[in-house]
Amino acid sequence: MSSTQPYPRMVELRQRFDAVVLHDVPGAARREVAATGALEGLQPGARIAVTAGSRGIANIASITRTVVDLLVEAGARPFVVPAMGSHGGAAAEGQRQVLDSYGISEATMGVPVEATMDVVEVTRLDDGTPVLVNRLAAEADGIVLINRVKPHTSFRGRFESGLMKMMTIGLGSHRGATFAHAQGADGLARLVPAVGAAVIANLPVLLGLAIIENAYDQTARLVGLRGDQIEAQEPELLIEARAAMPRLLVQGIDLLIVDEMGKDISGTGMDTNVLGRMMLPGIPEPEAPGVKRIMVRALSERTHGNANGVGLADVITRRLHGQIDFPATYANAFTSTFLNRAYIPVVMETDREAVEAMFEVLRLEKPGEARLVRLRNTLELEHIQVSETLAGEFDGHPDLEREGDLKPMTFNAAGALV
């Protein structure tokens, strides 16, 4: 694009979503766990594994600490076990570090955080698939699951992200997650419920605490389920979570600019449900919001260099490329088998060069009229920036509100967006 041609003017929009907020999260956790009755009659000193995953879940440290405290009060000896498949570089210490970045550590929980990549085979499915579970959890006197229920970024089914998936992928550690992904995205829709049910049937899963978030990444509801209730009730929670998800209310986007991506934001770095881009064989591409090209500027700090999902982008900056921990990224990609999501896109030195490269690819006759959207990340969608053309087209939308005036899209002396 010629430097004499204008960039689009941008304006900030506030997207409004219906959103229930749970204000007393620890209190709700106490009520939900108590209502299951699952902690009644625990043997004194029973070792109970409390799962902790690798996503950026609101209030997760507070929720986990509350569950730990309840177990201590019941006379048990709880410990936290990472349940995150191959994340953290598929290494025990790496997974401890991930949890520490979320505020979950021995110091904050008051109990040990015990990690291992060792697994034990508890049974096999009818097709011979081994059901592998983290050794520490399998050897415990009981297991308590804590996880967010939400639509998955790679497949569709009655069970997607949630308690059943945590038993299949999370507690499967690296080897279990590898087996679960071996049959691709379609296979996950079958294996997540099958392996989850097998874990419940063969191990003492006391309860699961399901977390549902609203469109603003806030805790909306906690639901306590006994182990024998999870399989029957989680599908209804997934329907509720899908309805609560944030999304882009503007449609038909030439270029989507994402400031940061990472595993703390989504399992694929960027939520495919927001992007409208799946890039998996056999999985149909969503029709909305209709994004032609995607640019990503940086990795989040909490992703610890894991750039899984970077292949969803068309162009990235040299800054992002320099942040990538390739062993951690590839460990995640090899486990999932979705290698294309770890492919490196076109790399441009600066934000300015990346934007101009995409304008050239888009063959825009009038770059000043480009349909642009800029996000901080795919988890925080209340405030977005859109170009003048899109703002004009969606003026009057009942759930979109302008905040401020149109301003030129500008770059600093180093070529970074400001």
N, C-alpha and C positions, 0 to 999 in steps of 0.2 A: 504494500500500500504506500502510495506516495506520501511523504511527510507533509505535503501541502494540503492534503485532504483532511477534513475534520473528523475527530473521533465523535461518537455519539455523546450527547448530554445524558447524565444519569440522575435519577431521583430515588430516594429511599421510600419504600413502601412497607407498611405494616400489614402482615397477613393475620387475619383474625380467625381463630378456630374455636369451636365449642370445647371447653376444657374444664373438667372437674379437677380440683386440687385437694390432695390429702394433706391437711395441715399438721396433724400430730402423727407423724410416721412411726416413731418408736411405740407410741401408745397403740396404734393400729396393729403393729407387728405383735405386740404382747397379746392383744385380744384374739387375733387370728390363730396364733400358735396355740393358745390356751383352749380355744374352741374346738380344736381337733381332738383334744384329749390324748394326743399321741405321747406326751411326756409323762403321763400318769403311770406310776408303777415301774419307772425305770430303776434298774438295779443300782445301788450306790456304787459310785466309781466307774460306771459304764463309760467306755470310750466311744464318743459320738463324733463322727466326721461331719463337719459343716462345709458345704461346698461354696467356693467363690470363683466366679468366672472372670473373663477378660474383656468385658465391655464397659463403656462409660455409663453405668446405671446410676441415676440420681439417688442420693441418700444411701448408697450401697454399704458404706462403712457403718452408718448408724443402724441400718437394718440388720447387718450381720452381727454387730456387737449386741444388739437387743436379743437376738436368738441365742447367742453364746451365753449371755447373762441368764436367760431362762433355763438353759441346760444346767448351768452351774447351780442355780437355785433348786433345780430338781435333783441335785446330788450327783450329776454326771460329770465326767471329765471330757469336755469337748475340745476339739482341735479343728483348725481350719485347714482344708485341703484344696489346693488349686484344682479346678475342674475346667480346663481350657484346652483340651486336645493337644495340638502341637504348638500352641502359641508360646511366646517367651523363648523362641528359638528351639522349641522342643527339648528344653533343659529345665531341670528342677529349680536351679538357682535363678534362671531367667523368669520362671513363672512366679517365684517369690518376689522378684523385683517388680513385675507387673502389678501384683497385688499391693505391694508397698506404695506404688504410685497412686493407687486408689484409696489409700488410707487404711489398708488392711494389713496389719503387721502384728507381731507378738506384743509390741508396746501398746498399740491402740486397741487390740482385742482382749488383752489380758490372758490369752491362752496361746499355746504354740501354733505356729503355722508350719505344717509338715508337708514336704513335697517330695515326690519321687516320680520317675517315668516308668517304674516297674508296674506291670499289670499281671492279673491272674485271670485265667479262663474260668468263668462260672458255669457256663453251659454252651450249647450250640443251638442255633436255629434249625428248623427243619431242612433248610437247604445247605446245612453244614457251616454256615457263617459263625465263627467263634464270637462269643459275647465276652469281651475283655473289659475289665474294670480295674482302675487304679488300685494297687495292692493295699495301700493304707486305708482306703475306704472299704475295700472288700474284707479286711481283717478287723474292722471296727465292730463294736457291738450294735451300732445303729448309724444310719445315714440321714442327715437333714439336708434337703435341697433348697437353694435360694437362687432364683433366676427370674429374669424379665421374660414375659411372654410377648412375642411380636411376630409379624410376618418375616419370613426368611428372605435373604437376598439372592438365593440360588434355586429354590424349588417351591412348589405349591403342594399342600396336602392338609389333612386334618390336624396334623401336628407340624409345626415349623420351629421357630426358636422358642425355647421354653424349658420346662422341667424334663420332658421326655428326651429332648435333644441333649440336655445337660448329662443325662445318664448315658446316652449313646456316644456322643462326641466328646463332651467335657471330661467325664469320668473314664472314658476310654483311653485317655492320654494319647500319646503319639501313635502307638500301634493300633489302638482301638479306633481312633479317628481315621487312620489309614484304611482299615478294613471297611469302615462305614462309607467312605467316599469311593471305594473301589468300583462301585457300579454307577458312578456318575450322579448327576442331579436327580434323574428319575428314580434311581435306587434309593436315594436318601428319603424320599417320601414313603417308601416301604420300610426301610430299615430303622428309621427313627422310632416309630411306634413298636416295631417288633422287638428291637433290642431293649427299649425302655421297659416294655412289659416283661421281658425275660429277667431284667435286673430286679424289678419289683418282686417277681415270683421267687427269686433265688437268694436275695439279700435283704437284710432288715431295713428297708427304706421306711423310716418312721413317718416322715411328712415332707411336704414341699410347700414353700412359701412363694407363691407366684406374685410377680410385680407387674402391674400395668401402668404405663406412663401415658400422659396426655401429649398433645401436639407440641407442647413447649418444653419437652424433656423434663417434666415434673412428675413426681409420684402421684398417680390418680387413685389407685386402689391396691390393696394387698389382699390376697386370698390364701388362707391356709387350707391345705388339703392333706388328709391322711394318705399314706402311701397307696392304699387300695382305692382311693378316690381319684387319683391323678389321671389315669387313662380315660375315665368316663367324663371328667369335667374340664380338662384342659382345652378341648376343642371349642367350647363356648367362650372361654377366655380369649382365645385367638381371634374369634369373630369380634369381640369387644375391642381388642387391641388394634385390629385392622381398621375399624371405624374411627379410632382415636388418632391414627397416624397423621403427622403433618404432610403437606404436599405443596407443590408449586401451583398457585392459582392462576398464573399467567401461562399461556400456551403458545406453541410455535416459536421456539427459541433458536436463533442462529448460533449463538455462542454462550455457553454456560461457564462462568468463571468461578472456580471453587478455591477459596483461600487456603484451606487445609483439609487433609484427609488423614485417616489413621484407624487403627484397630479399636481405639477407645471410642470412635464415632460409629463405626459399623464393621461387621466382620469382613466386608469387602472394601474397607477404607472409606467408601462413599456408599450410601444406601441406594441400591439399585432401584428400589421402589420410588425414590425421589427423582433419580436421574431419568427413569424410564429407559434404562439400558441394561440388559442382562448379559448378552454375549456368551450364551451357552448353547451348544447343539441340542436341538429338540425342545428348547424352552422359548416360547413366543416372546417377541419384543413387545413391551407395553406401548399402547397408542399415545398415552399422555406422559409427560407434557410436550413431547415432540421436540427433542433437543438434537440439533444437527452436529455440533462439535462441542467438546468439553476440554477445558484448560484447567490445570491444577497448579497452584503456586508453591505449596510447601507440605511437608508432613507435620502432623501434630507432635508435640513433645512427648505425650504419653504413649505414642505408638512404638517408641523405642526403636525407630528405624525400620519397623515392619511396614513395607509398602505394598502388601497384598491388595490387589484391586487397582493398582496404578494402571494396569492395562485397559481399564475402562475409559481412560482419558485418551485424547488425541494428541495433546501437547502438554509438556511439563517444563518447568524452569530448571536451569542448571542448579539452582539452590536446592530444589527438591531432590534432584538426582544425587547430589552430594550428601544428602541426609539418609540415603537408603542403606540399611543393613541387609546386604544381599543374602547371607546365610539364613537369617531369620525369615526374610521374605520367601525364599525358596523352600524352606522347611514347611511353611504354611501352604504354599502352592503345591508342593509335591504331595502333601497329605490330602488336600482337597481334590487333586488331579486336574483342577481348572487352571492349567498352565498359562492360558492366554491372559488371564487376569493379572499375571505377574510380568507380562511382556513390557518392555520399556517403550513408551511412546516417543514421538519426536521431541527432542530436547532443544530448547532455545535458551540463550544466555540470560535474557531478562524478561520481565512481564511484557514490556513494550514489544519486544521481538516476537514473543509468543502470540500476543493479540494480533499483530500485523500478519504473522504467518497464517493464522486462521482466517483472517479477512481475505487474504489472497486465495486460500483454498476454497472459501465460500463463494468466490467470484462476485463479491458485492460491488455493484455499480456505484452505489452511494453509501459508503461506510458510515457516514453520519446518521443514516437511517437504520443501521443494523439493529436487530432484535437481540439485545444483550440482557443477561441476568447475572448478577454477582452474589454469591453466598459466602458466609464465613465457613460453613460446613453443612453437610446434609442432615445434621441433627438439630441445628438451631435455625429455624425457618420463620420465626416471627418477623424479623427485619431482613429485607432483601433490597438490593439495588437493581433497578431496571432502567433500560434506555428509554429515551423520549418516545420512540415509536410504540413500544409496548405499553408505556404508561398511558399514552393517549388512547390506545385501543381498549384498555381495560378500565378507563375512567368510568366511575359509576358502579363498579363491581361492589356488591354489598359487603364483602369481606376484605376489601383492600382499601387502605387509607394512606394518602400521601403524607409524608413527614418531611417537610422542608421543600426547598425549591430545586429545580433542575440546575445541575452544575456540570461543567465540562469534565469529561473523563481525562484525568491528568496523571502524569508520571513524574517522579523526582529525577534528579540528575543521574542516578544510577539505573534509571529505567524501570523502577518499581512503581506499581500502582499506589496512589495515595487516596 
